[in-house]
């Protein structure tokens, strides 16, 4: 009999903790949201037409205190940063972050992000309304009815118009660990795993020295880096008289073709300071002068003469998708005299694909638009020497010149 009693006692269900009032737990959670630093790895699983749910993974960092609130969200392709005044974004995980999105934003991060991207359940942003219900950016008002306690873990049960919401909270750390809710098309399951916060000052996305764009779509992923051996796209360019011309059309012009094999694209930002434009002119004139001297010193039958032939063009790159004629005239007015200047509205095909960001970069392109060299230019002397070295390195003794080398100007 004693054995039977012992066996029965081992299979008896443990007593269930009685339902508790969720109000103190919610109040403590929302109070902790107003101060301190937190960081979570967030995994969101949503319904899908297939058997497998759609899953999004991101990191959510937040620092709140008397000096203000900082929020950083890292999605697979885009990272957002909000400081209460501006919302900024950059591409995630790329070496070249030349482009940054920026817009004035309301103080509340959820409101700021909702203007440009879908929101998701964010317990770190929860506040309580006058009835003690939690306000969530994605789910709206959640009226919690009771909590089930298990040690430091509390499971809160609540309701939204679409159905039930279940939230698991660690009351020792005031952290939401999971959230499951009924939504219109099924259910959503979010898990929140604490991670290292890092230094909040390092979360910032700074716009200084970068392209500032006003449309999030302009952060679209750039192509592979422009480097020796790749084929440059057939760029669509704008002339100072507001006509359109492509790079291939330029290269097919008889005057350009007869100058030699290279088109030297001196790329800079359209809003560069006058000294950068002056530098581009100094480099163009210096390369032409020194190349002409070398060509003159070579024999008429020396094929090396051909590979020093070139035509330099300035390409001023702007993020304006619909650049106006007056702006084109402004750019042309600041350009150095005597050097052809064209305008590109495709930073994603040009400067945004350069590994190293400098005020001026020279890209040597052959008749097939194959890149022969990429030369970052910090000053005129080293830039001129590097461009000429690149031309000399492409001397091909067996090559037959396509046309006589007359002039690069």
MOZI-V154553 format. One line per field, one symbol per residue. phi: phi as a letter, one per 40 degrees, with the letter a starting at -180 (. if undefined). A space follows every 10 residues. Layout:
phi: ???
This chain:
phi: .ccccccccc bccccccccb ccdccccccc ccccagbaab cbbbbbcacc ccccbbbabb babbacchbb bbbbcdbbbb bbbgbbbbaa ccgbcbbcbb caacaccccd cccccbaccb cbdcbcbbcc cgccbbdccg cbccbabbca gccbbcbabb dcicbbbbbc ccbfbccaab acbdbiabbb bbbcbccgcd ccccbccdgb cbbbbccccd dcccdcadhc ccdcccbbcd cgbcaccccc ccccccccch ccbccccacc cccdcccccc cccdcccccc cccccccccc ccccdccbca bcbcbcbbcc cbccdccccc cccccccgbd bbbbbbccbb ccbccbcbda bbbcbcdcgc ccabbcbbac cccccccccc cccccbdccb dcaccbabb
